[in-house]
Amino acid sequence: MPGEEHSDFGDAEARRIHSAGWRQGSVFRPPAEFSVPLEFDRGREMLVVCTQSCTVVSERIEADPYIEFLVAEPVKKYNQRSPEATGKNLRQFHLPISGIPSTKALACDINRRFFVDRRECIRRSPENSITATEEGVRNFAGWIARYYTRIALPNELVARARKKDGLFESIQKA
């Protein structure tokens, strides 16, 4: 259509990302040339995809240009009933995995996140030998959602409460 810019990204690229195995919870050991803008120990730490799977494999690069990674490291002692494993610790989540000898989970740190151009998923592949359990990925998604809700809700609540005829005004009138 006139006025639209041509994108070099579409269905074929989205299918390549999907075929490579990229999704929420994918584990990635970045090569040396892959820039990690945080302090990162390449010998011990890995990256985990935070972004929802449907966004990771979306064919609309203009709408969803980035994916979010967080830094994770092997858990020394994993307890599936701990607050970290059940998603009750908002700062850290233990993602159960298989594929690393003597490691049952990765400790995911919510404060060590960053965004990357989604086109990087075409050039690289996740660590397909390391897999998170289906239940673990579901719990991981819930943990991330609770973190975002906790951050966003108080601000929105205050904004709505301050509006004319909002909560604060109603309380003052009463």
Secondary structure, DSSP 8 states (H G I E B T S, - for coil): -TT----S-SHHHHHHHHHHT--TT-EE---TTS--SS---TTT-EEEE-S-HHHHT-S-TTT--EEEEEEEEE-SS--TTSHHHHT--SSEEEEEEESSTT--EEEEEEEEEEEEETTHHHH----TTSEE-HHHHHHHHHHHHHHHHHHHHHHHHHHHHHSTTSHHHHHHH-
